[in-house]
Amino acid sequence: MIRMASGWFYLSCLLLGSLGSMCILFTIYWMQYWRGGFAWNGSIYMFNWHPVLMVAGMVVFYGGASLVYRLPQSWVGPRLPWKLLHAALHLIAFILTVVGLVAVFTFHNHGRIANLYSLHSWLGITAVFLFACQWCLGFAVFLLPWASMWLRSLLKPIHVFFGAAILSLSIASVISGINEKLFFSLKNTTRPYNSLPSEAVFANSTGMLVVAFGLLVLYILLASSWKRPEPGILTDRQPLLHARLTCAGLGHCPDGCQDAAHCWGGEHGSCDDPGQHPLPYETWRWKGWSEHARWDSRL
């Protein structure tokens, strides 16, 4: 059963990668074939970077980064490399997003077009603002070692909720943006939008790919069988940033260390395998043990 679940997971990841690649390639082809290509000179061709970069950043890279902790390889061993990968992919997504915003604002300002007046722009700028807050908060609380387990436990469900909410807002913004672009581009042509010319069919299909990608990301995030299992015993737990629980000043190995072979160094020793300690971090702290240990079994 586990192998079957794992097989379906990797098959879903393969499908997700294919959908994400198609979303980006379809958007590039739309802008290149029907909208004249790309430039960086304040013209309409500069605007064409906007849909490509926003789809790549706020949808594809963002969605992929959200699934890092669903990989079974992230369930064992140190969490820090996976945290760094999660943060790095989101940072790439944010950089692409910022460049995409620069493209559209520069085009609007160059052509004296109003900014942030449409529902599409309101959805998009809200998603970007929440994304920036989400990344900064996640970096400060979940990656840096200062935060207590209590704070991380409190903020984790909020972090997860806004992760899914931002992706949903991004998809809504992309769909409304595709519609807006088609209305503006086809309103004075011989074949208007309501006659469904080939460009409209292709752009609508691109939007459906974006929706399919987003739904699959949300499904993988919500599927309980693909979530990181909660540890039943602390031997599964790993320290963040390779911190160790020190036993300095106790004069002996504490009772929590069930295997004396893991304690070394005499009076100023440390527990070489922190997983041997059955007590949670807060209990250690109140016992006067080191406050430098940070446990990251669930967060």
Phi, psi and omega in degrees: 000319179296317180297321179295316178298319178295320179298316178296325179297310182292328175295320177295321178295321177296316177297320180296317178298321179294316179296318179298317178297319180294322178302313181291313183295320178296320179293319177299315181296319178301311182291327182282314188280315185261335186249009169092000176098203191232151174203174177223064186223016180085358181275181177299334180287337173288323177302327185299341174291332187300305180297323181296311184289326179289321176295316180295316185279300189282345180247297190288303180294321179297314180297317179297319180297328181293340186261006182304318184281359174272347178292128180303331180297338181277355184278344181234157178080186182298142179274340187304314179301324180286325175298316180295319178296316178302313180292321182293317179296320177293325178294319175300315178301319181291321178297314177301319180296316180297317178297321177297322177291321177301319181299313184286321179292321178296317178298314180298314181293322179294323180265007180056046177257140181296148177255149169055049178249340186263162176299323177303313182292325178294316177298315183295313183291329175295316179298318181293318179298314179296323178299315179298315178296318181298316182293315181296316179294317179297318179296316184289323187265317188263341180258314178287148190273009186281332189285142178282163177297327179299315181293318179295319178297324179291319187271342184302309179299326177293317179299317180294316180300311183291333174300312178290323180295319180295318177298318179297317177297321180296317179295317177299321179293319179297315181297314179293328178292320177298314178300314181298316180297318180293319179299316181290320187281331187255001187291333182248018181265170180291334177239095182291174185303319184290350174268000176055064175292173185300323178297319179295318178299315182293315181294319176299321178296322176299318177298321178294325176296318178298317178298315180299317178300312181297318179297321179293320176300313181296323178297314180296321179295324186268344182295116185296328182289345181253007177277156176301125181293140176289132182291131177276333179226156187283355176292344177277350189275148180232145180280144174284135179059029174057034177289150178238149177278115181270149181243023184301137175089349180280333180079000180197168174285133183293162181298333182295338180274102189283341180241110184298340180295340181274350180260137183210161175095005175066228187297327182247040183276186177214162178274113187292333178240092182301340179296344180286344183276118182278356184267143178290164184304315184298325178295317177302316185298316182287342174279358179090010179282179187299137176268009183266354179279135178230120184258144188223049184286328185241342191248000000 
